[in-house]
Amino acid sequence: MMNDFARKSSRCDEWYTPENAIFPILKYIPKGSKIWCPFDTSESNYVKIFKKEGYDVIYTHIDNGSDFFDTYIDCDYIISNPPYSVRNDILIRLFSLNKPFAMLMNSNGLFDSRVRWNLFKNNEFGLIYINKRVNYMKEYGKVEKSAPPFQSIYITHGIVNDKIIFDELR
């Protein structure tokens, strides 16, 4: 079990995903699936788009009393943009749940950590590379003026069969 310090992400980790970054994963999820968005609120574009497209969506967020590390939702897929500061812990938990997942994450140093190296070496996964950098938002509806200094990718388990897929933002 993790200590509370390891679980806490900082407020600088709270960046929101624009709609165009959700479409690359949408096509891999069968219609009508039950999706858990564990780092999201009702304002999340993941929640809005998946609901609009006919998916059964359950969303939880630590600010609403649901800590990802202590919560379990029975679902078909787990999809979100998690806090990067605790990505090792998040990936450990996701692989241990053995549910299909897709997490939009920073690709920088993805294999640099021994923890992640072992996770990827010992588990099936796929990567969906997106052709442009994702312009995350600090507030919904406010597009940031410049792209982040890193490339974003979807790290998947149980969703894509190829190790690496190249896709494009709309």
C-alpha positions as CSV (number, residue, x, y, z in Angstrom):
1,M,0.0,0.0,0.0
2,M,1.3,3.5,-0.9
3,N,1.7,6.2,1.7
4,D,-0.4,9.3,1.4
5,F,2.6,11.4,0.2
6,A,3.2,9.2,-2.8
7,R,-0.5,9.4,-3.8
8,K,-0.8,13.2,-3.7
9,S,-0.3,14.9,-7.0
10,S,0.2,18.6,-7.0
11,R,-2.2,21.2,-8.4
12,C,0.2,21.7,-11.3
13,D,-0.9,18.2,-12.4
14,E,-4.5,19.3,-13.0
15,W,-4.6,19.9,-16.7
16,Y,-7.7,19.2,-18.8
17,T,-7.8,17.4,-22.1
18,P,-9.1,19.1,-25.2
19,E,-11.8,17.3,-27.2
20,N,-9.5,16.7,-30.2
21,A,-7.1,14.5,-28.0
22,I,-10.0,12.2,-27.2
23,F,-11.0,11.1,-30.7
24,P,-7.8,9.0,-31.3
25,I,-8.9,6.6,-28.6
26,L,-12.6,6.7,-29.2
27,K,-12.5,4.5,-32.3
28,Y,-11.0,1.6,-30.4
29,I,-13.7,1.4,-27.7
30,P,-16.9,-0.6,-28.7
31,K,-20.1,1.4,-28.5
32,G,-22.1,0.8,-25.3
33,S,-19.1,-0.1,-23.2
34,K,-18.9,0.9,-19.6
35,I,-16.1,3.4,-19.1
36,W,-14.6,4.5,-15.8
37,C,-12.8,7.9,-15.9
38,P,-11.0,7.9,-12.6
39,F,-9.4,11.3,-12.7
40,D,-12.4,13.2,-14.1
41,T,-15.4,15.4,-13.1
42,S,-18.7,16.0,-14.9
43,E,-16.9,18.8,-16.8
44,S,-14.3,16.5,-18.3
45,N,-14.3,16.3,-22.1
46,Y,-13.8,12.5,-21.7
47,V,-17.0,12.3,-19.8
48,K,-18.9,14.6,-22.1
49,I,-17.7,13.0,-25.4
50,F,-18.1,9.4,-24.3
51,K,-21.6,10.1,-23.0
52,K,-22.5,11.9,-26.2
53,E,-21.2,8.9,-28.2
54,G,-23.5,6.5,-26.3
55,Y,-21.1,5.0,-23.7
56,D,-22.0,4.3,-20.1
57,V,-19.6,6.6,-18.2
58,I,-18.7,6.6,-14.5
59,Y,-16.4,9.4,-13.4
60,T,-14.5,9.8,-10.1
61,H,-12.1,12.4,-8.9
62,I,-10.1,12.8,-5.7
63,D,-11.6,16.3,-5.2
64,N,-15.0,14.5,-5.0
65,G,-13.7,12.0,-2.4
66,S,-12.7,9.2,-4.8
67,D,-9.1,8.4,-4.5
68,F,-8.1,6.2,-7.5
69,F,-5.9,4.0,-5.3
70,D,-8.8,3.2,-3.0
71,T,-11.6,3.0,-5.5
72,Y,-12.7,0.2,-7.7
73,I,-15.4,0.6,-10.3
74,D,-16.6,-2.5,-12.3
75,C,-16.2,-1.4,-15.9
76,D,-15.1,-2.5,-19.4
77,Y,-12.5,0.2,-19.9
78,I,-10.5,2.7,-17.8
79,I,-9.7,5.9,-19.7
80,S,-8.4,9.3,-18.7
81,N,-5.6,11.8,-18.5
82,P,-4.0,11.1,-15.1
83,P,-1.7,13.2,-13.0
84,Y,1.8,12.7,-14.3
85,S,3.6,13.2,-11.0
86,V,2.3,9.8,-9.8
87,R,2.3,7.9,-13.1
88,N,4.4,5.0,-11.8
89,D,1.8,4.4,-9.0
90,I,-1.0,4.8,-11.5
91,L,0.4,2.3,-14.0
92,I,1.2,-0.2,-11.2
93,R,-2.5,0.0,-10.1
94,L,-3.8,-0.2,-13.7
95,F,-1.8,-3.2,-14.6
96,S,-2.8,-4.9,-11.3
97,L,-6.5,-4.3,-12.0
98,N,-6.1,-6.2,-15.3
99,K,-8.8,-4.2,-17.0
100,P,-8.3,-2.7,-20.5
101,F,-7.1,0.9,-20.1
102,A,-6.0,3.9,-22.0
103,M,-4.1,6.8,-20.3
104,L,-3.0,9.9,-22.1
105,M,0.4,10.6,-20.7
106,N,3.7,12.4,-21.3
107,S,6.0,10.2,-23.5
108,N,9.2,11.8,-22.2
109,G,11.3,9.3,-20.3
110,L,8.6,6.7,-20.6
111,F,11.0,3.9,-20.3
112,D,13.6,5.7,-18.1
113,S,12.2,4.5,-14.8
114,R,13.1,1.0,-13.7
115,V,9.5,0.7,-12.4
116,R,8.0,1.5,-15.8
117,W,10.6,-0.5,-17.6
118,N,9.6,-3.6,-15.6
119,L,5.9,-2.9,-16.0
120,F,6.1,-2.6,-19.8
121,K,8.5,-5.6,-20.0
122,N,6.2,-7.8,-18.0
123,N,2.7,-6.7,-19.3
124,E,1.0,-6.4,-22.7
125,F,0.7,-2.8,-23.7
126,G,0.3,-0.6,-26.8
127,L,1.1,3.0,-27.5
128,I,-0.9,5.4,-29.6
129,Y,1.3,8.3,-30.7
130,I,-0.5,11.4,-31.7
131,N,0.9,13.5,-34.6
132,K,0.7,16.9,-32.7
133,R,1.4,18.0,-29.2
134,V,-1.8,18.2,-27.1
135,N,-2.7,21.7,-26.0
136,Y,-4.0,20.9,-22.5
137,M,-6.1,23.5,-20.6
138,K,-5.8,24.9,-17.1
139,E,-9.5,25.9,-17.3
140,Y,-12.1,24.3,-19.5
141,G,-12.7,26.3,-22.7
142,K,-9.4,28.3,-22.4
143,V,-6.9,27.1,-24.9
144,E,-3.3,27.4,-23.8
145,K,-1.2,29.7,-25.9
146,S,1.5,27.2,-26.6
147,A,1.9,23.5,-26.8
148,P,3.6,21.7,-23.9
149,P,7.3,20.8,-24.3
150,F,6.5,17.1,-24.6
151,Q,4.6,14.7,-26.8
152,S,1.5,12.9,-25.5
153,I,0.7,9.3,-26.1
154,Y,-2.0,6.9,-25.1
155,I,-0.6,4.1,-23.1
156,T,-3.0,1.2,-23.5
157,H,-3.5,-2.3,-22.2
158,G,-6.1,-4.7,-23.8
159,I,-7.2,-2.1,-26.4
160,V,-4.8,-2.2,-29.4
161,N,-3.0,-5.2,-30.7
162,D,-0.1,-3.4,-32.3
163,K,2.7,-2.1,-30.0
164,I,2.7,1.3,-31.7
165,I,0.0,3.0,-33.6
166,F,0.4,6.5,-35.2
167,D,-2.8,8.6,-35.2
168,E,-3.7,12.2,-35.8
169,L,-5.6,15.0,-33.9
170,R,-8.6,16.3,-35.7
